[in-house]
Amino acid sequence: MAEEATEPDEADITGLCQDMFSNMATYLTGELTATSEDYKLLENMNKLTSLKYLEMKDIAVTISRNLKDLNQKYVLQPYLDQITLIEEQVAALEQAAYKLDAYSKKLEANTRS
């Protein structure tokens, strides 16, 4: 036996509509909350990434400054090598002068005696 379809009464329809809208609001609130949390997470990730890039920039600036200093030192290196050579020659000349002085004192002593 088939039952005849009857139209639900107004109170049932109103209750079902209220349930549907309440559930839909809960669902949409959950979706919007999840989306908002995703954006907050992305914002935090962007802030951290920005800080990391600032650290990397500082490191790169320091490395660049050190490289410039090294390049300047290498530009001066030929002059420093020349100074070292002159120092060695002066030391050798000084030793020769001491030997000459000692020899001349020895000769003077021999001529006096």
Secondary structure as UniProt FT lines:
FT   HELIX           10..112
//
